[in-house]
Amino acid sequence: MRGGGRLEPQTASRLSLVAPGAELWLDYLTEADELWLTELLAECGRHTGRKVVNLREHLADPLALLAPKHKWRAAVQVLLRLLPEPPRREPAPREVRAQLFRSAAACQDRRAEVVARVAGGFGVGSHELERSLFADLAGERAIGVVPADLTAARLALRVNQELVDGHLKRAHLVLVTSSEPGHALVRRARQLGLICVARASGEAGAARLEISGPFALFRKTERYGRALASLLAYAARAQDFELCATCETRDRGRCTLRITGASPIFADSAPLAFDSRARTRLLRDLSKLAPNLQLVAEPLPIPVGDELLFPDFQLVDPREPVPYRFELVGFWTRPHLTRRLAQLGSTERYVLCVDQARGCGEDDAPQDPRVLRYQGRLRAADVLARLRA
């Protein structure tokens, strides 16, 4: 099954209402919608093997069902992107086009003769060749069998998920509180590269995260938005959590979106996979270059006022009282790094490793000895040299 579909902005807007106090209320799909969703899935099943464009035209209106118009459109938009493609067939559309154009340019034969000759070369009939000519375009692709696990209930949750994700991609600021052990939630946010501030919550083991939203950034907003949606899926695993986002709506200004564990949105939302190979490689290289240092991954956080700093690695020299610490910065902006440096203050032997490619603003990273800028692969030798400088 392909990834979830994005809702068109106009459709998402019509499923979102603003309550008193500028709070955003979402018109979720519920059990009451499952009857017409079941028929929608059945209709897609009857179109197996046909083109997406034909199904889209057929589903332009809510058939004869009592389906709310905007919910229907939202479900169709998401479903069309969830439907799988049938097994790939030969010849590939790109090859077909190339061969047809070459053959047509090399002779003066009529179109039907050119098509027949090229089809013979591929071992297929002319009709089949013409069907595959543009089969790689979105509307021309054929529809595969509807997956057995794509039920009406699951489709409703996927639509709701896309509705929430669409608003989160227009968020200025996101606050997350969770009963998930605080360090785990913060570590996950940092693994995803989110620009965030962690504060200890009043409850034991709880954490409060203040996260910059995609709308507060200048670049990388699409990737950043996906990472933020993934954190929501992770936080929802806790027994109790709440997300409060200040979102920019298209026609109502800034509004507040609240999501809790009771919100019907978490279907098939496995958190974004975290690739730890780069960290593993860095740890291995550091061990080779500095065998006398004790390496600790994800050491205890450092309290700074009411906030916490989370170094990724700590290097301890038994002969020296102060360990070396460094942090692998994810997405960043210059104001974000400047604030982090101010937090560090007089903290000794702490370096921020900044990937130039993950900058989300217009300005470069600040020139500071505690900032190690790199491109591509972070070299262990550079980290050690900067820590010992």
Buried (B, 14 or more C-beta within 10 A) or exposed (E): EEEBBBBEEEBBBBBBEBEEEEEBEBBBBEEEBBEBBBBBBEBBEEBBEEBBEBBBEBBEEBBEBEBBEBBBBBBBBBBBBBBEEEEEEEBBBEEBBEBBEEBBEEEEEEEEBBBBBBBEEBEBEBEBBBBBBBBBEEEBBBBBEBEEEBBBBBBBBBBBBBBBBBBBBBBBBBBBBBBBBBBBBBBBBBBBBBBBBBBBBEEEEBBBBBBBBBBBBEBBBEBBBBBBBBBBBBBBBBEEBBBBBBBBBEEBEBBBBBBEBEBBBBBBBEBBEEEEEEBEEBBEBBEEBBEEBEBBEBBEBBEBEEBBBBBBBBBBBEEEEEBBBBBBBBBBBBBBBBEBBEBBEEBEBBBBBBBEEBBBBEEEBBEBEBBBBBEEEBBBEBBBEBBEE
